[in-house]
């Protein structure tokens, strides 16, 4: 067996300390919020880091009574799912063209999309607001669906392009020899083979849309189209002295996005690794 010297042990110790520190910083606050959602206000104020004496769902019940969280939850689900489907389907077609075909201006088009990643999102607020006002989509779910679908386009494009590049051309050529047309090759042959890339793009796009706050604040004003992150900000005054209900509302808003990533993390990891090999 290979023997490790003091340098190896010291390096391993530093790595362990760094990983432990990163885990505590990333996961600790969320665990603390979940535990605090089962405490009473008195327990939170007396000792913020102590465990609750009993686990009750009173905070969740009060949070649902104070505000129509399920309505905002439904808005977030609808907006996030619809714009994710639209964006991934459209981007998949564009990524396939960039991965398989050669045409004039291809490099310039790819460079243009790459440069869009460098534009600060805050710089787009006023142009998008004016555009939505001119076409009459302010304070509608359609405005958020269109904006979120456009914002996730560059990232999804490069993830899917890498997935398509990893698929052998011979498979598509064999399907063409058997009589399959371009659309059938794309939808029946290529898309199923790129499911890990599709899952990655859809997951990242969904998480971004679910947690987005800035455009939801600027483009909407009525309660009927309000998303969950925006609603929590508006209703923070109602939770001002009821910390248990506030932590319960935060838990309900954050938990779905975490569950989505946990369920699809294997596909996300495999797609990112595959995209780093070719592309």
C-alpha positions, 0 to 999 in steps of 0.5 A: 500500500502507498504510504502518505507522508505528513504533507499528504496528511496535512493536505487531506486535513485541509481538504476535509476542513474546507469541505466541512466549512463549505457544507456548513455555509451552504446547507446550515442556513437552510437546515436552521430555517427548517428547524426554526419553522417548528419552534415557537416564537419564544424558543426562537428568541430564547435560543436561536440554535436550540432544537425545538421542544416539540415538532408542530405544524402550527407555523405552517398553518398560520402562514397559510392563513396569513396569505394565499401561499398556494395561489402564489405557489401555483403561479410560480409552478405554472410560469416556471414549467411553461417557460421551461418547456418553451425555452428548452424545446426552442433552444434544442432546435437551435442547438442541434443546428449549431452542432450539426450544420455549417452555414454562413455566419455560424461563428458570429451567431455563436459569438453573439449568444456567448456575449449575451451572457456578459450583459448584466440582467439589471441592464435589461430591466428598463428595455424589457419593461418598455417593450412589455408596456408597448405590446400590452403584456404588463402585469400578466403571466405571459410577460414573465413566461416570455422574459424567463424563456429568453433569459435562459436561452444562452446557458441552455443553448451551450448545454444542449449543443455539447450534448448533441456533439457527443452523439455520433453522426453515424446514428443519424446517418443510419436513420436517414438511410432507413428513410427517416426525415429531418424532423423524425431524426431530431424528435425520435432519434436525437432528442431521446439520446440527449435526455441528460442534456435536456434534463440539465437545461430544464433543471437549471432553467426551472430553478432560475425561473422559480427563484427570480425576483427582479423581473417579477417585481418590475413587470407585475403589480397585481396579486393575481399574477404574483409569484411566490418569491415576490409574494414573500417579500410583500407579505413580510410585514405580516410575518414581522413578529411571527418568526415561526410562520415566516420560516415556514413560508420560506421553507415552502418556497425553497423546498420545491426547487431543492427537491427538483435538483435532488431528483435530477442531479444525476442527469445534471452531473452526467450532462455537464461532464459529457459537455466538457468533453466535446463542444 
